[in-house]
Amino acid sequence: MDFLTLGELAFLIKSAIQSSLSEEYWVTAEVAQINCNYSSGHCYLDLVEKRDDVTIAKMRATIWASNFSQISNNFYAATGQELQIGMKILMLARVNYHEVHGLSVNIKEIDPRYTLGEMALKRREVIERLTREGLIEKNRQLNLPPVIQKIAVISSVTAAGYGDFLSRLNNNSYGYKFYHRLFQAYMQGEKTEDSIGDALKKCVKLRGHFEVIVIVRGGGSRADLHCFDSYRLARMIALSPIPVFTGIGHERDETVVDRVANRRLITPTAVAEFLIYTAKQFEDGIDVLRHRLITRTRTLVEQEGQRVNNFAEGLRSQAKHYFKTVNNALRNNIYLLQTRALATLKTHLINLKEYEGRLKSSSKDLLRTGGQKLKDYRRALAVHPGHMISIQSQKIDNCEMRINLLDPQNVLRRGFSITFLNGKILKEVTWVKKDDIISTRLYDGSIISTVESTGKDEGNERKEET
């Protein structure tokens, strides 16, 4: 039986490859692994091709030191980035087979324009995916506070953009004070995506302490922004419960992170200017409201002062007129009361004189008709003088008491009163109505009253009905 040694088989494979694949080919692939040997100057890569995240081809590649320096410099000059894992490249390569190391490709040249195009394609695909998921506008829908003063900053402490941001924010001409805390992260290179993602998670955990998250970095090439086109990073920003501002230093190039952020402000300085402007706008609004309030208050005070003055003047005039009317009415009532009281007293005095005349006449008649009786009594008086004197004294006292009872002053002294309505003696309750002014004459003076209510005595009503 014929057989080959392993070395012979390897030689046959090498001969077949060299004879059939002797030319160089332009090949596209994704960098799965990269290892640069700085002592030798060679670069070793693992290249893959994926379809729906499934690896369908994998191969080792080398860039020898004689070509690596030039290829690396050209690629960085065009893209602003070193070759790194995850990049898709277009390379001019020759297929090699080594008996010990196996199959590999030797990279002669890399076209950086293809990598830039792949970045743009990937960016568009990420934006379309985020749009389908309804995340593009989600962070923009968060409301911003009127004044933003508590700021979480994601940046590198050594980044020039971070220094510009702090300088502008802290040295604003209005003297506004802002609280800011740095969450350090890489702003360039392979670790950028994971580093910024970790910083975002920390900010979200402390969301009660911050009003916005600001992502700032310095300038650089378009390829420097490749990490900001990451779907994972953009999704985290879109779902952040805190509004996110970006100022990553590129005016013409908008990254996916810029698209999903609440505000894209291009540069770190522009972010600081926006925060200062927001505070100034709020202060100006307060000043406008304060001015309006002062103006309105002054107007209201003047208007109300004038109304109070007018009211006070009207009140004084009405009070003066009212008191004058009441005073005249009181004077008239007093005059009527005095006149009628005098008339009443005069009538009673006349009656007293009449009673006095009758009493004198009766006394004379009594003396004439009783003269005989007196004579008859003389002897009796002589016999019983004390008894007769007592009897006559009692009679005289009775007469005096009757006279006193008929005296109007004594009638009033006993608690009786005389009530007048419009100068006339009031005899029935039906003569008065509510709010009438009545005058009551007592023993020692008069009372002026206003009628609140009236009511008939039930006993009198029953008598009248009977």
matplotlib code that plots the C-alpha trace (Angstrom):
import matplotlib.pyplot as plt

x = [0.0, 1.3, 1.3, 2.6, 4.2, 2.6, 5.4, 4.8, 1.1, 1.8, 4.2, 1.6, -0.9, 1.6, 2.4, -1.2, -2.0, 1.0, 0.3, -3.4, -3.5, -0.4, -2.0, -3.0, -6.7, -8.8, -10.7, -13.2, -13.2, -13.9, -11.1, -11.8, -8.5, -5.3, -1.9, 1.0, 4.5, 6.3, 9.7, 9.5, 7.2, 4.9, 1.1, -1.0, -4.8, -7.7, -10.2, -13.8, -16.8, -20.2, -23.7, -26.5, -23.9, -22.9, -19.2, -19.1, -15.3, -12.2, -8.6, -5.3, -3.5, -0.2, 1.2, 4.9, 7.0, 8.1, 4.6, 2.9, 4.3, 3.2, -0.2, -0.9, 0.1, -2.0, -5.0, -4.8, -4.3, -7.5, -9.7, -8.2, -8.2, -5.8, -6.8, -9.1, -11.4, -14.8, -13.6, -14.4, -11.5, -10.8, -7.3, -5.0, -3.8, -1.8, -2.7, 0.2, 0.5, 3.3, 4.0, 4.1, 1.9, -0.8, -2.9, -2.9, -3.1, -0.4, -1.8, -0.1, -2.4, -5.6, -8.0, -9.3, -12.1, -14.0, -13.7, -15.2, -18.0, -18.8, -18.9, -21.5, -23.5, -23.4, -24.5, -27.5, -28.5, -28.3, -30.5, -33.1, -33.2, -33.6, -36.4, -38.2, -38.0, -39.3, -36.2, -35.0, -37.1, -37.6, -34.9, -36.0, -39.5, -38.1, -38.9, -36.0, -36.2, -36.4, -32.8, -30.3, -27.7, -27.0, -24.9, -23.4, -20.4, -19.2, -15.7, -12.1, -10.4, -7.6, -9.8, -9.4, -13.1, -13.8, -11.5, -13.2, -16.6, -15.6, -13.8, -16.8, -19.3, -17.5, -16.3, -19.6, -20.1, -23.4, -21.9, -24.2, -23.3, -23.4, -22.9, -21.1, -19.6, -17.3, -17.9, -14.6, -14.7, -12.6, -13.6, -11.6, -10.5, -11.7, -12.8, -14.9, -18.3, -18.0, -16.5, -19.3, -21.9, -20.6, -20.6, -24.2, -25.3, -23.7, -25.4, -28.8, -28.4, -27.8, -30.6, -32.0, -28.9, -28.7, -30.9, -29.0, -26.1, -23.5, -21.2, -18.3, -15.0, -12.5, -12.2, -10.8, -11.4, -14.7, -13.5, -12.9, -16.6, -17.1, -17.8, -20.6, -22.5, -22.9, -26.4, -25.9, -24.7, -27.4, -30.1, -28.8, -29.0, -32.4, -33.8, -32.0, -34.5, -32.2, -32.0, -28.7, -26.7, -23.9, -21.0, -18.5, -16.8, -18.1, -20.3, -20.9, -20.9, -23.9, -23.4, -26.1, -25.6, -26.3, -29.5, -31.0, -29.7, -32.1, -29.9, -27.0, -24.8, -21.7, -18.9, -18.3, -18.2, -21.6, -23.0, -21.8, -23.2, -26.6, -26.7, -25.7, -28.2, -31.0, -30.2, -30.0, -33.3, -35.0, -33.5, -34.7, -38.1, -38.2, -37.1, -39.9, -42.4, -41.0, -41.3, -44.9, -45.7, -44.4, -46.1, -49.4, -49.1, -48.5, -51.5, -53.7, -52.6, -53.3, -56.6, -57.7, -56.4, -58.5, -61.5, -60.9, -60.6, -63.8, -65.6, -64.3, -65.4, -68.9, -69.1, -68.3, -70.8, -73.5, -72.7, -72.9, -76.2, -77.5, -76.5, -78.0, -81.3, -81.3, -80.4, -83.2, -85.6, -84.5, -84.9, -88.4, -89.3, -87.9, -89.8, -93.0, -92.4, -91.9, -94.9, -97.2, -95.8, -96.5, -99.9, -100.7, -99.4, -101.4, -104.5, -103.9, -103.2, -106.6, -108.2, -106.5, -107.8, -111.2, -110.9, -109.7, -112.7, -115.1, -113.3, -113.7, -117.3, -118.0, -116.2, -118.4, -121.5, -120.3, -119.6, -123.0, -125.0, -122.8, -122.8, -125.8, -124.2, -121.1, -123.1, -124.7, -121.3, -119.9, -121.2, -120.1, -116.7, -116.5, -117.2, -115.1, -112.7, -109.9, -112.2, -113.8, -110.5, -109.1, -112.2, -112.0, -108.2, -108.7, -111.2, -108.9, -106.1, -108.3, -109.1, -105.4, -104.6, -107.3, -105.9, -102.4, -103.5, -105.0, -101.8, -100.1, -96.6, -97.5, -99.1, -95.8, -93.8, -95.6, -94.1, -96.7, -95.5, -97.0, -95.9, -96.2, -96.1, -95.6, -96.6, -99.8, -100.5, -100.1, -103.1, -103.1, -100.4, -101.8, -101.0, -97.3, -95.2, -91.6, -88.8, -91.3, -89.7, -91.7, -91.2, -91.9, -92.5, -91.3, -91.3, -87.7, -87.3, -88.1, -86.9, -86.7, -87.1, -87.2, -89.9, -88.3, -91.6, -95.2, -97.6, -101.0, -101.8, -103.7, -105.9, -107.1, -107.8, -110.0, -111.8, -112.4, -113.7, -116.1]
y = [0.0, 3.4, 6.2, 9.8, 11.3, 14.3, 16.5, 15.2, 15.9, 19.3, 19.9, 18.8, 21.2, 24.1, 23.3, 23.2, 26.5, 28.3, 27.0, 27.8, 30.9, 32.6, 36.0, 38.7, 39.2, 42.0, 40.4, 41.8, 40.4, 41.4, 41.6, 39.0, 39.2, 41.3, 40.9, 43.2, 42.0, 45.3, 43.6, 42.0, 44.5, 41.8, 41.9, 38.8, 38.8, 36.4, 37.2, 36.1, 36.4, 36.4, 36.0, 36.8, 36.7, 33.2, 32.7, 31.1, 31.5, 32.0, 32.4, 33.7, 36.6, 38.3, 41.7, 41.5, 44.2, 45.5, 46.5, 46.9, 50.3, 51.9, 50.2, 51.2, 54.8, 55.1, 53.6, 55.8, 58.9, 58.1, 56.9, 58.4, 54.9, 52.0, 48.6, 47.0, 44.2, 44.4, 46.5, 45.4, 45.9, 45.6, 44.1, 43.1, 39.6, 36.6, 33.1, 31.3, 27.8, 26.8, 23.2, 23.9, 27.0, 26.0, 28.2, 32.0, 35.1, 37.7, 41.3, 43.6, 46.6, 47.8, 50.3, 52.5, 53.9, 50.6, 50.6, 54.1, 53.0, 50.0, 52.3, 54.5, 51.4, 50.0, 53.4, 53.5, 50.0, 50.9, 54.0, 52.0, 49.4, 52.1, 53.7, 50.4, 49.9, 53.5, 54.6, 57.5, 60.2, 58.5, 60.5, 63.7, 63.2, 63.7, 67.1, 69.4, 71.4, 75.2, 75.5, 72.7, 72.8, 69.2, 67.6, 64.1, 64.4, 61.4, 62.1, 61.5, 63.6, 64.3, 65.2, 68.7, 68.9, 68.2, 71.0, 73.4, 72.4, 73.0, 76.2, 77.7, 76.4, 77.5, 80.9, 82.1, 85.9, 85.6, 83.9, 80.9, 77.9, 74.4, 71.1, 68.6, 65.2, 63.3, 59.7, 58.8, 56.8, 56.2, 58.5, 56.8, 53.2, 49.7, 50.2, 53.3, 51.5, 49.4, 52.3, 54.8, 52.1, 51.5, 55.2, 55.5, 52.7, 54.5, 57.8, 56.0, 54.5, 58.0, 59.6, 61.3, 63.4, 64.6, 66.5, 65.8, 63.5, 65.2, 63.2, 65.4, 64.8, 66.7, 66.9, 64.2, 62.5, 61.0, 57.5, 58.5, 58.5, 54.9, 53.8, 56.4, 54.6, 51.5, 50.1, 49.1, 52.5, 54.3, 52.1, 52.8, 56.5, 56.3, 54.4, 56.6, 58.1, 61.2, 63.5, 63.1, 65.9, 65.2, 67.5, 65.2, 67.7, 67.3, 69.8, 68.0, 64.4, 63.3, 60.0, 57.6, 58.7, 62.3, 61.1, 59.5, 62.1, 64.7, 67.5, 67.4, 70.5, 69.6, 70.8, 70.6, 74.4, 74.5, 72.2, 74.6, 77.6, 75.9, 75.2, 78.8, 80.1, 78.1, 79.5, 83.0, 82.6, 81.4, 84.4, 86.8, 85.2, 85.7, 89.3, 89.9, 88.3, 90.4, 93.6, 92.6, 91.8, 95.1, 97.1, 95.2, 95.6, 99.3, 99.7, 97.6, 99.6, 102.9, 101.7, 100.3, 103.4, 105.5, 103.3, 103.4, 107.2, 107.4, 105.0, 106.9, 110.2, 108.8, 107.2, 110.5, 112.3, 109.7, 109.5, 113.3, 113.4, 110.4, 112.0, 115.3, 113.6, 111.6, 114.6, 116.6, 113.7, 113.4, 117.1, 117.0, 114.0, 115.7, 118.8, 116.8, 114.8, 117.9, 119.6, 116.6, 115.9, 119.5, 119.3, 116.1, 117.5, 120.7, 118.6, 116.7, 120.0, 121.4, 118.2, 118.5, 122.1, 120.9, 118.2, 120.8, 123.1, 120.2, 119.2, 122.8, 122.9, 119.5, 120.6, 123.7, 121.6, 119.1, 121.9, 123.4, 120.2, 118.7, 121.8, 120.4, 117.1, 118.7, 120.3, 117.0, 115.5, 118.3, 116.7, 113.3, 114.8, 116.2, 112.8, 110.9, 113.5, 111.1, 108.7, 111.3, 112.9, 109.5, 108.8, 112.2, 111.9, 108.6, 110.2, 113.0, 110.5, 108.6, 111.8, 112.7, 109.1, 109.3, 112.7, 111.3, 108.2, 110.5, 112.6, 111.6, 111.9, 109.3, 107.1, 107.2, 106.7, 103.4, 101.8, 102.9, 104.6, 106.5, 105.5, 107.9, 107.2, 110.2, 112.4, 110.5, 108.3, 104.6, 102.5, 99.5, 97.2, 97.2, 100.9, 100.1, 98.1, 96.9, 99.7, 102.4, 104.8, 105.1, 107.3, 106.0, 108.5, 107.2, 108.9, 110.2, 110.6, 109.3, 106.3, 106.4, 102.8, 101.1, 98.4, 94.9, 92.9, 93.1, 90.6, 90.6, 89.4, 86.1, 86.8, 90.1, 88.4, 85.9, 88.6, 90.6, 87.5, 86.8]
z = [0.0, -1.0, 1.5, 2.1, 5.1, 6.7, 5.4, 1.8, 2.1, 3.4, 0.5, -2.0, -0.4, -0.5, -4.1, -5.1, -3.4, -4.8, -8.3, -8.3, -5.9, -6.9, -7.3, -4.8, -4.1, -2.6, 0.3, 2.8, 6.4, 10.0, 12.5, 15.2, 17.0, 16.6, 18.2, 17.4, 18.3, 19.0, 19.3, 15.9, 14.3, 12.9, 13.3, 13.6, 13.1, 13.1, 10.3, 10.2, 8.0, 9.7, 8.5, 10.9, 13.7, 12.7, 11.7, 8.2, 7.6, 9.7, 8.8, 10.3, 8.7, 9.1, 8.3, 8.2, 9.8, 6.4, 5.5, 8.9, 9.8, 6.5, 6.5, 10.1, 9.6, 6.4, 8.1, 11.2, 9.0, 7.1, 9.9, 13.1, 14.7, 15.0, 13.6, 16.2, 16.9, 15.2, 12.2, 8.7, 6.3, 2.6, 2.2, -0.6, 0.4, -0.8, 0.3, 2.0, 3.3, 5.8, 6.6, 10.3, 10.8, 8.3, 6.0, 6.4, 4.3, 4.1, 4.0, 1.6, 1.8, 3.5, 1.9, 4.8, 2.6, 2.8, 6.6, 6.7, 4.4, 6.6, 9.6, 7.8, 6.8, 10.3, 11.6, 9.3, 10.3, 14.0, 13.4, 11.5, 14.3, 16.9, 14.9, 14.5, 18.3, 18.9, 20.8, 18.6, 20.3, 23.7, 25.6, 23.9, 25.4, 28.9, 30.3, 31.3, 34.6, 34.2, 35.6, 35.3, 38.1, 39.0, 36.2, 35.8, 33.4, 31.4, 30.1, 30.5, 33.2, 30.8, 27.8, 26.6, 26.0, 29.6, 30.7, 28.3, 29.6, 33.2, 32.5, 30.7, 33.2, 36.3, 35.0, 33.6, 33.7, 35.6, 38.7, 38.4, 40.5, 39.1, 40.8, 38.6, 39.2, 36.8, 35.9, 34.2, 30.9, 27.8, 25.0, 22.3, 21.5, 22.1, 25.7, 24.9, 24.5, 27.7, 29.7, 28.7, 29.3, 32.9, 33.6, 32.3, 34.7, 37.6, 36.7, 36.4, 39.9, 41.3, 39.2, 42.3, 42.5, 38.9, 36.4, 33.2, 32.0, 29.8, 27.5, 26.3, 24.6, 22.5, 18.7, 16.4, 13.1, 12.0, 12.7, 16.3, 16.7, 15.6, 19.2, 19.4, 16.7, 18.9, 19.2, 22.8, 23.9, 21.9, 23.4, 27.0, 26.3, 24.7, 27.8, 30.3, 32.8, 32.9, 29.9, 28.1, 26.4, 24.0, 23.1, 21.4, 19.1, 15.6, 13.9, 10.6, 11.7, 13.8, 15.6, 16.6, 20.2, 19.1, 17.4, 20.5, 23.0, 24.5, 23.2, 20.7, 21.3, 19.2, 21.5, 25.2, 25.3, 23.5, 26.2, 28.9, 27.0, 26.8, 30.5, 31.3, 28.7, 30.3, 33.7, 32.3, 30.4, 33.6, 35.5, 32.8, 32.9, 36.7, 36.2, 33.7, 36.0, 38.9, 36.9, 35.8, 39.4, 40.7, 37.9, 38.4, 42.2, 41.9, 39.5, 41.8, 44.9, 43.1, 41.8, 45.2, 47.0, 44.7, 45.3, 49.1, 49.0, 46.9, 49.2, 52.3, 50.8, 50.0, 53.4, 55.1, 53.0, 53.6, 57.3, 57.6, 55.8, 57.8, 61.2, 60.1, 59.2, 62.4, 64.5, 62.9, 63.5, 67.1, 67.6, 66.2, 68.3, 71.4, 70.6, 70.0, 73.2, 75.2, 73.7, 74.2, 77.6, 78.6, 77.1, 78.9, 82.2, 81.6, 81.0, 84.2, 86.1, 84.9, 86.0, 89.4, 89.7, 88.7, 91.3, 93.8, 93.0, 93.4, 96.6, 97.9, 96.8, 98.3, 101.4, 101.7, 101.0, 103.5, 106.0, 105.4, 105.4, 108.0, 110.2, 112.1, 112.2, 113.6, 116.2, 116.9, 117.0, 119.1, 122.1, 120.8, 120.0, 123.4, 124.7, 122.0, 120.5, 119.8, 118.1, 115.8, 114.9, 113.9, 111.7, 110.0, 109.6, 107.9, 105.5, 104.7, 104.1, 101.8, 99.8, 99.6, 98.4, 95.7, 94.6, 94.5, 92.5, 89.9, 89.7, 86.3, 87.8, 90.4, 87.7, 85.8, 89.0, 89.6, 86.4, 83.8, 80.6, 77.7, 74.1, 71.2, 67.5, 65.2, 68.1, 69.0, 72.0, 70.9, 72.1, 69.8, 68.6, 65.1, 64.7, 64.4, 61.9, 61.7, 61.7, 63.0, 65.5, 68.7, 71.8, 75.3, 78.2, 81.6, 85.0, 84.7, 80.9, 77.5, 75.3, 71.5, 70.0, 66.6, 66.2, 65.4, 65.6, 66.9, 68.4, 69.9, 73.4, 73.0, 76.0, 74.6, 71.2, 72.9, 74.8, 71.5, 69.8, 72.7]

ax = plt.figure().add_subplot(projection="3d")
ax.plot(x, y, z, "-o")
ax.set_aspect("equal")
plt.show()
